[in-house]
Amino acid sequence: MLYAILGRDAPDSLAQRLAARPAHLGRLNALLAEGRLVLAGPLPAIDSPDPGPAGFQGSLVVGEFASLEAAKNWADADPYVAAGVYVAVEIYPFRKVLPA
């Protein structure tokens, strides 16, 4: 089943985000290689594709996992969690409708 994982950034966590980004992307690329990643990306803190020093307010990942518990375990092991970038992570079952 698909799950939407929404990580919320801590205030002023851009430096930690940038430092942990290679490890974070490595995990996402592993999901992609397994054919389990639908989409992933950051949520800019301002209305701009490149927010500069304003940074990000979080990230969204939609991926396939065996269960809600498996999605939670995967999210809990994210380098952004370990680095203190995310102050909260929400996970929701997701049903993709479009594109088909």
C-alpha positions as CSV (number, residue, x, y, z in Angstrom):
1,M,0.0,0.0,0.0
2,L,1.1,3.6,-0.5
3,Y,1.7,6.0,2.4
4,A,2.2,9.7,2.5
5,I,5.0,10.7,4.9
6,L,5.0,14.4,5.9
7,G,8.0,15.6,7.8
8,R,7.8,19.0,9.5
9,D,11.1,20.9,9.8
10,A,12.3,22.5,13.0
11,P,12.8,26.3,12.9
12,D,16.2,27.3,11.7
13,S,17.2,23.8,10.7
14,L,18.5,24.6,7.2
15,A,22.1,23.8,8.1
16,Q,21.2,20.4,9.6
17,R,19.1,19.7,6.6
18,L,21.9,20.4,4.2
19,A,24.4,18.3,6.2
20,A,22.0,15.3,6.3
21,R,20.7,15.7,2.8
22,P,23.1,13.2,1.1
23,A,22.1,10.4,3.5
24,H,18.4,11.3,3.2
25,L,18.6,11.2,-0.6
26,G,20.4,7.9,-0.5
27,R,17.5,6.3,1.3
28,L,15.1,7.8,-1.2
29,N,17.2,6.6,-4.1
30,A,17.1,3.1,-2.6
31,L,13.2,3.2,-2.5
32,L,13.3,4.5,-6.1
33,A,15.6,1.6,-7.2
34,E,13.2,-0.8,-5.6
35,G,10.3,0.7,-7.5
36,R,8.6,1.8,-4.3
37,L,8.9,5.6,-4.6
38,V,6.0,7.6,-6.1
39,L,7.3,11.1,-5.4
40,A,9.4,13.0,-2.9
41,G,10.5,16.5,-2.3
42,P,10.9,19.4,0.1
43,L,8.3,22.0,1.0
44,P,9.9,25.5,0.6
45,A,9.2,27.9,3.5
46,I,8.4,30.6,1.0
47,D,6.6,30.7,-2.4
48,S,9.8,30.0,-4.4
49,P,11.3,26.9,-5.9
50,D,14.7,28.0,-4.4
51,P,13.9,29.5,-1.0
52,G,17.6,30.3,-0.2
53,P,18.1,31.1,3.5
54,A,14.4,30.9,4.2
55,G,14.8,27.2,4.0
56,F,12.1,24.6,4.1
57,Q,9.1,23.8,6.2
58,G,9.2,20.1,5.6
59,S,9.2,17.3,3.1
60,L,6.7,15.0,1.5
61,V,7.4,11.4,0.5
62,V,4.9,9.0,-1.1
63,G,6.1,5.5,-1.2
64,E,5.0,1.9,-1.1
65,F,5.4,0.0,2.2
66,A,4.1,-3.4,3.5
67,S,2.1,-1.7,6.3
68,L,1.6,1.5,8.2
69,E,4.1,0.2,10.8
70,A,6.7,-0.4,8.1
71,A,6.2,3.1,6.8
72,K,6.6,4.5,10.4
73,N,9.8,2.4,10.9
74,W,11.2,3.7,7.6
75,A,10.4,7.3,8.5
76,D,11.8,7.0,12.0
77,A,15.1,5.9,10.6
78,D,15.4,9.0,8.3
79,P,18.6,10.9,8.7
80,Y,16.6,14.1,9.0
81,V,15.0,12.7,12.1
82,A,18.4,11.8,13.6
83,A,19.8,15.3,12.7
84,G,16.9,17.1,14.4
85,V,15.6,18.5,11.1
86,Y,12.1,17.0,11.5
87,V,10.3,18.0,14.7
88,A,7.3,15.9,13.7
89,V,6.5,13.2,11.2
90,E,2.9,12.3,10.1
91,I,2.1,9.2,8.1
92,Y,-1.1,8.6,6.2
93,P,-2.4,5.7,4.1
94,F,-2.5,7.1,0.5
95,R,-4.6,6.1,-2.5
96,K,-3.2,7.2,-5.8
97,V,-6.0,8.2,-8.3
98,L,-4.2,10.3,-10.9
99,P,-2.2,9.9,-13.0
100,A,-3.5,6.4,-13.6
